[in-house]
Amino acid sequence: QPQLVQSGGGLVQPGGSLRLSCAASGFEFKHYGGAWYRQAPDGERDMIAFIARLGLTTQYGDSMDARFIVSRDNDQNIIYLQMNRLKPEDTAVYYCKADGDGLTVWGQGAQVTVSS
């Protein structure tokens, strides 16, 4: 059963950093693109970052700046989202996704709260 398991969310003060992880099981993540989305309270689920299969291409959502960095380790079957200089408006549930060739799998979501 293909599955994505997320870790790394939590409470952080403004200006702090977090790294989210998304580990695949039941399939080889290296064969699929990976993406991160977030959904703020009362908001839509928006794509914030995408990384191609080999990690050579990354794309970020229109509203994103250079504070967030997506990466992957195909040997470990994991993608990451490094989030720096976090702001209260980054508070949301963050989801990862694997996508391509007939497979779409979502992670379970991780709450990130930025507050002092």
Secondary structure, 3 states (H helix, E strand, C coil): CCEEEEECCEEECCCCCEEEEEEEECCCHHHCEEEEEEECCCCCEEEEEEECCCCCCEEECCCCCCCEEEEEECCCCEEEEEECCCCHHHCEEEEEEEEECCEEEECCCEEEEECC
